[in-house]
Amino acid sequence: MRPSVAPFPAARLRRLRRSAALRDLAQENRLDAADLIWPVFLREGTDVAEPIPSMPGVARLSIDRAVRAAAEAADLGIPAICLFPYTGAELRTEDCAEAWNPDNLTNRAIRAIKAECPGIAVMTDIALDPYNINGHDGFVVDGEIVNDTTVEALTRMALAQAEAGADILGPSDMMDGRIGAIRTRLEQAGHRDVAILSYAAKYASAFYGPFRDAVGASGRLVGDKKTYQMNPGNSDEALRLVERDLSEGADMVMIKPGMAYLDICRRVKDSFGVPTCAYQVSGEYAMLRGAADRGWLDGERVMMESLLAFKRAGCDAILTYFAPEAARLLKEN
């Protein structure tokens, strides 16, 4: 049982807030650059940084620029970056074959980054939406997103990324059974040390809009993703999904979105005690950045407060577009 607090005036809880030194001594949770993963959008070209209008301050980078971003992340103490490709219309097909092309944009970027910045961890996204003419994370057959055929494609995609040198694979598709299938294929191919960070509890959220702009999927999506992403009204289901993915070989788990689902982060961490991550998604970033750019909020303070909330909720790592800015601020302070 938690001990009771002494009555006032024996207990004056403001005593430990009286000065900066006392507040530092009593602080329960801290944010560090090592807690951050930087999502980076890729595009073809050379020396290109193409701004994304719905995500102020974020751009699609050509591979050479992505290599420079990885070096910047390493200098700032950010341990990992996560790659997301903007795929041209000519490479988006019904069969999504570009997803496992060993020379696709993502796989070329992995090799380039690992060649120049071997110490940084490279994470990738495993889902078919950047390559699917229908904009879905899985194959569409007669209007249905089919599970098992999609899982086979995802294992091919995962193997191609592992062979390119990825350190962490991030299945974000929410198909049933994909973690077990990917883990089995990696073991068979000798990639036993490649980690899987499963998007185990990914909700069918309205906060993903700017991301879909960034990867070029907004205008292609037919229907919605509610048959495979989670119902925002569900909490217990998230625990079942996390338990399943861990049993199939996931090393870490992800909750997505983050800020609107901090209760899920806390439940997952308390229930399983495994490395637990959250994604501060594009819509969450855009609303804070947009308000700060208009002077409605103090940008630095709300950025750091929002990231600290993930730590307080039990997260070990946070995917956030604020990563370099937050890391620079932490380094300065």
JOVENMO-V553918 format. One record per residue. N is the residue number from 1. SS is DSSP state (a for helix, b for strand, c for the rest). PHI is phi in degrees with one decimal (* if undefined). D_CENTER is the distance of its C-alpha to the mean C-alpha in whole Angstrom. Layout:
BEGIN
<<N,SS,PHI,D_CENTER> <N,SS,PHI,D_CENTER>>
END
This chain:
BEGIN
<<1,c,*,37> <2,c,-67.9,36> <3,c,-64.4,38> <4,c,-77.3,40> <5,c,-84.3,40> <6,c,-59.7,43> <7,c,-70.0,45> <8,c,-64.0,45> <9,c,-97.0,47> <10,c,-57.1,46> <11,c,-102.9,42> <12,c,-117.6,41> <13,a,-65.8,38> <14,a,-73.8,38> <15,a,-55.5,39> <16,a,-85.0,36> <17,a,-109.6,35> <18,c,-67.3,38> <19,c,-140.6,36> <20,a,-61.2,33> <21,a,-63.4,34> <22,a,-67.4,35> <23,a,-63.1,31> <24,a,-64.0,30> <25,a,-62.8,32> <26,a,-93.8,31> <27,c,-66.0,27> <28,c,-89.0,25> <29,c,-129.2,21> <30,c,-132.8,20> <31,c,-102.9,17> <32,c,-135.0,17> <33,a,-57.7,15> <34,a,-68.8,15> <35,a,-86.7,12> <36,b,-106.8,10> <37,b,-123.2,7> <38,b,-99.3,8> <39,b,-75.3,7> <40,b,-126.0,10> <41,b,-90.3,12> <42,b,-109.7,15> <43,c,-150.0,18> <44,c,-71.4,22> <45,c,121.4,24> <46,c,-132.2,26> <47,c,54.1,25> <48,c,-115.0,23> <49,b,-132.3,21> <50,b,-96.6,21> <51,b,-59.8,20> <52,c,-105.4,18> <53,c,-56.9,20> <54,c,-82.6,18> <55,c,-132.6,16> <56,c,-53.2,18> <57,c,89.0,18> <58,c,-114.1,15> <59,b,-136.9,17> <60,b,-82.1,16> <61,b,-112.1,18> <62,c,-69.4,20> <63,a,-58.1,20> <64,a,-62.9,22> <65,a,-70.2,20> <66,a,-65.4,17> <67,a,-62.5,19> <68,a,-64.1,20> <69,a,-64.6,17> <70,a,-63.4,16> <71,a,-64.3,19> <72,a,-62.3,19> <73,a,-59.0,16> <74,a,-60.8,18> <75,a,-63.5,21> <76,a,-86.0,19> <77,c,86.9,18> <78,c,-79.3,14> <79,c,-82.5,14> <80,b,-151.6,11> <81,b,-122.1,9> <82,b,-125.0,7> <83,b,-99.7,10> <84,b,-133.0,10> <85,b,-92.2,14> <86,c,-96.6,16> <87,c,-100.1,19> <88,c,-63.0,22> <89,a,-58.1,24> <90,a,-68.9,27> <91,a,-103.4,24> <92,c,-95.4,23> <93,b,-134.9,25> <94,c,-67.1,26> <95,c,-89.5,25> <96,c,57.2,22> <97,a,-63.1,24> <98,a,-63.4,22> <99,a,-60.9,19> <100,a,-113.2,20> <101,c,-66.9,23> <102,c,-61.3,23> <103,c,-109.6,23> <104,c,-71.6,21> <105,a,-58.0,19> <106,a,-63.6,16> <107,a,-68.3,18> <108,a,-66.4,20> <109,a,-67.2,18> <110,a,-56.6,17> <111,a,-62.2,20> <112,a,-65.3,21> <113,a,-68.0,18> <114,a,-66.9,20> <115,a,-68.7,23> <116,a,-95.4,23> <117,c,-131.9,20> <118,c,-62.3,21> <119,c,-80.2,20> <120,c,-85.2,16> <121,b,-81.5,13> <122,b,-104.7,12> <123,b,-105.7,9> <124,b,-126.9,9> <125,b,-102.8,8> <126,b,-116.5,11> <127,c,-169.2,13> <128,c,-92.3,16> <129,c,-60.7,15> <130,c,-70.0,15> <131,c,-116.7,19> <132,b,-97.3,20> <133,c,-62.5,23> <134,c,-92.7,22> <135,c,77.2,19> <136,c,-96.5,18> <137,c,-77.2,15> <138,c,-136.7,19> <139,c,-65.4,22> <140,b,-110.2,24> <141,b,-128.1,28> <142,c,51.9,31> <143,c,81.9,28> <144,b,-108.1,26> <145,b,-84.2,23> <146,c,-87.6,24> <147,a,-82.8,22> <148,a,-69.0,24> <149,a,-65.4,25> <150,a,-63.3,21> <151,a,-60.1,20> <152,a,-62.4,23> <153,a,-65.4,21> <154,a,-64.7,18> <155,a,-66.7,19> <156,a,-65.9,21> <157,a,-63.3,18> <158,a,-62.3,16> <159,a,-64.3,20> <160,a,-62.9,20> <161,a,-70.1,17> <162,a,-63.4,18> <163,a,-68.0,21> <164,a,-75.6,20> <165,c,114.6,19> <166,c,-62.1,15> <167,c,-91.6,14> <168,b,-132.8,11> <169,b,-102.9,11> <170,b,-118.4,8> <171,b,-65.2,10> <172,c,-114.6,9> <173,c,-85.1,12> <174,c,69.1,14> <175,c,-77.7,17> <176,c,-73.8,19> <177,c,83.8,20> <178,a,-75.7,18> <179,a,-66.1,17> <180,a,-61.6,20> <181,a,-65.7,21> <182,a,-66.8,19> <183,a,-60.9,20> <184,a,-62.0,23> <185,a,-64.7,23> <186,a,-63.4,21> <187,a,-62.1,24> <188,a,-62.2,27> <189,c,-90.2,26> <190,c,85.3,26> <191,c,-98.1,22> <192,c,-71.8,22> <193,c,-95.7,20> <194,c,-75.3,17> <195,b,-85.9,14> <196,b,-114.6,12> <197,b,-105.8,9> <198,b,-79.7,10> <199,b,-74.4,8> <200,b,-76.1,12> <201,b,-122.7,12> <202,b,-110.4,10> <203,b,-90.8,13> <204,c,-77.3,15> <205,c,-105.6,14> <206,a,-85.8,16> <207,a,-85.3,13> <208,a,-92.5,12> <209,a,-52.2,15> <210,a,-62.2,14> <211,a,-61.1,11> <212,a,-65.0,14> <213,a,-62.3,16> <214,a,-64.5,14> <215,c,-99.0,14> <216,c,77.2,18> <217,c,-101.2,17> <218,c,-58.9,19> <219,c,-80.8,22> <220,c,-100.1,22> <221,c,-67.7,21> <222,c,-104.5,24> <223,c,81.4,23> <224,c,-136.0,20> <225,c,-113.7,18> <226,c,-73.2,19> <227,c,-81.4,21> <228,c,-129.5,18> <229,c,-88.9,15> <230,b,-75.1,16> <231,c,-72.9,19> <232,c,-57.4,18> <233,c,-82.1,21> <234,c,-105.5,21> <235,c,-121.6,20> <236,a,-59.7,22> <237,a,-59.6,20> <238,a,-59.7,17> <239,a,-66.7,19> <240,a,-64.9,20> <241,a,-67.3,17> <242,a,-63.4,16> <243,a,-59.4,19> <244,a,-62.5,20> <245,a,-66.5,17> <246,a,-64.3,18> <247,a,-67.1,21> <248,a,-91.4,20> <249,c,119.0,19> <250,c,-68.8,15> <251,c,-91.8,15> <252,b,-141.5,12> <253,b,-129.9,10> <254,b,-123.4,7> <255,b,-110.3,9> <256,b,-146.7,8> <257,c,-64.7,9> <258,c,-105.3,9> <259,a,-62.2,13> <260,a,-83.3,15> <261,a,-132.6,14> <262,a,-64.0,15> <263,a,-63.6,18> <264,a,-69.8,15> <265,a,-56.1,14> <266,a,-65.2,17> <267,a,-63.6,19> <268,a,-64.8,16> <269,a,-62.9,17> <270,a,-67.6,21> <271,a,-79.7,21> <272,a,-119.9,20> <273,c,63.8,19> <274,c,-99.7,17> <275,c,-54.6,14> <276,b,-118.6,11> <277,b,-121.0,8> <278,b,-136.9,7> <279,b,-112.6,4> <280,b,-78.7,7> <281,c,-77.4,8> <282,a,-56.6,10> <283,a,-68.1,13> <284,a,-67.2,13> <285,a,-61.4,12> <286,a,-63.2,15> <287,a,-71.9,18> <288,a,-70.1,18> <289,a,-64.2,18> <290,a,-61.8,21> <291,a,-66.7,23> <292,a,-67.0,23> <293,a,-63.6,24> <294,c,-92.4,27> <295,c,79.7,28> <296,c,-81.9,27> <297,c,-135.1,25> <298,c,-79.0,25> <299,a,-58.5,21> <300,a,-63.7,21> <301,a,-68.8,22> <302,a,-70.6,20> <303,a,-58.7,17> <304,a,-68.7,18> <305,a,-65.2,19> <306,a,-66.2,16> <307,a,-71.4,14> <308,a,-63.3,16> <309,a,-60.7,16> <310,a,-64.5,13> <311,a,-63.1,15> <312,a,-62.8,18> <313,c,-81.7,16> <314,c,105.0,16> <315,c,-76.7,12> <316,c,-91.6,13> <317,b,-146.5,9> <318,b,-132.4,7> <319,b,-81.3,4> <320,b,-152.5,7> <321,c,-72.5,10> <322,c,-79.8,12> <323,a,-49.9,12> <324,a,-66.1,15> <325,a,-65.9,17> <326,a,-66.1,16> <327,a,-64.1,17> <328,a,-63.1,20> <329,a,-65.0,21> <330,a,-62.9,21> <331,a,-66.4,23> <332,a,-66.8,25> <333,c,-97.6,26>>
END
